[in-house]
Amino acid sequence: MPAQEKHLDRELLTITRMVEIYCSAHHGDSDCMPCEECSEFLDYAAVRLKKCPYGEDKPTCAKCPIHCYKPARKAQAGKIMRYSGPRMLLHHPLLVIAHKLDGFRKARHPRELAREDRLRSRKK
């Protein structure tokens, strides 16, 4: 599996586990299956991950200069992450460590990168 797929798959797994923790506590679903509202949020998050212009160089959302979530979804994600983040240490410590390490990625805006590519091609 290419590194990009591994990284993006891990990002999706992390948000999925966070939603499961949040949903089981707030929506009373104890069978680890998210409710309809949380499932819709996960579907939205998966689409946003697939369309991320950074691809394999994707930073964590908190460090990203591009805000790709709509305001309502961004607020929903914040609520889920504020509740689930501390609890992830108990339930999924390896995902927390991987996410923290991903936080050290340097995020450069895709337009900056495209500009550098154009300049490099002109010099050739």
C-alpha positions in Angstrom: 0.0 0.0 0.0 1.5 3.4 -0.9 2.4 5.8 1.8 -0.3 8.2 0.8 -3.0 5.6 1.2 -1.6 4.5 4.5 -1.5 8.1 5.8 -5.0 9.0 4.6 -6.4 5.7 5.7 -5.0 6.3 9.2 -6.5 9.8 9.2 -9.9 8.3 8.4 -9.5 5.6 11.0 -8.6 8.2 13.6 -11.7 10.4 12.9 -13.8 7.2 12.8 -12.6 6.1 16.2 -13.2 9.7 17.6 -16.8 9.7 16.2 -17.4 6.3 17.7 -16.3 7.5 21.2 -18.4 10.6 20.9 -21.5 8.9 19.5 -21.5 6.2 22.1 -21.4 8.8 24.9 -23.8 11.3 23.5 -26.2 9.4 21.4 -26.5 6.3 23.6 -25.4 3.8 20.9 -23.4 1.1 22.7 -22.9 -1.3 19.7 -20.0 0.8 18.2 -22.1 1.7 15.2 -22.5 5.5 14.8 -26.0 7.0 14.6 -27.3 8.5 11.4 -26.0 12.0 12.2 -22.6 10.8 13.0 -22.5 8.5 10.0 -23.3 11.5 7.8 -20.4 13.4 9.4 -18.1 10.5 8.8 -19.1 10.3 5.1 -18.5 14.0 4.8 -15.1 13.7 6.5 -14.1 10.8 4.1 -15.0 12.9 1.0 -13.0 15.9 2.4 -10.0 13.6 3.0 -10.2 12.2 -0.5 -10.3 15.7 -2.0 -7.5 17.1 0.1 -5.1 19.0 -2.2 -2.1 18.0 -0.1 -2.4 14.3 -0.8 0.4 12.4 0.9 1.8 15.6 2.5 -1.5 16.3 4.3 -1.0 18.1 7.6 -3.3 17.7 10.5 -6.5 19.7 10.1 -5.5 22.0 12.9 -2.3 23.0 11.1 -3.8 23.2 7.6 -4.0 26.7 5.9 -7.0 25.5 3.9 -10.3 25.2 5.6 -12.2 22.7 3.6 -15.0 21.9 6.1 -18.2 24.0 5.9 -18.7 26.1 9.1 -21.4 23.8 10.5 -19.3 20.7 9.9 -16.2 22.4 11.3 -18.1 23.2 14.5 -19.4 19.6 14.7 -15.8 18.2 14.2 -14.5 20.6 16.9 -17.2 19.3 19.3 -16.4 15.7 18.5 -12.6 16.2 18.8 -12.8 18.2 22.0 -14.7 15.4 23.7 -13.0 12.4 22.1 -9.4 13.7 21.9 -8.5 13.1 25.6 -10.3 9.8 25.6 -8.4 8.5 22.6 -5.3 8.1 24.8 -7.1 5.4 26.7 -8.9 3.7 23.8 -6.4 4.1 20.8 -3.0 5.3 22.1 -1.1 4.4 18.9 -3.5 6.5 16.7 -2.9 9.4 19.1 0.9 9.1 18.8 0.7 8.9 15.0 -1.6 11.9 14.9 0.8 13.9 17.1 3.7 13.0 14.9 1.7 14.1 11.9 1.3 17.4 13.6 5.0 18.1 12.9 4.4 18.1 9.1 5.0 21.5 7.5 2.0 22.7 5.7 2.6 24.8 2.6 -0.3 26.1 0.6 -0.8 24.1 -2.7 -0.7 27.4 -4.6 2.8 28.1 -3.3 3.9 24.7 -4.5 2.2 25.2 -7.9 4.0 28.6 -8.3 7.4 27.0 -7.5 6.7 24.3 -10.1 5.9 27.0 -12.7 9.1 28.9 -11.9 11.2 25.7 -12.1 9.7 24.8 -15.5 10.6 28.3 -16.8 14.2 27.9 -15.8 14.6 24.7 -17.8 
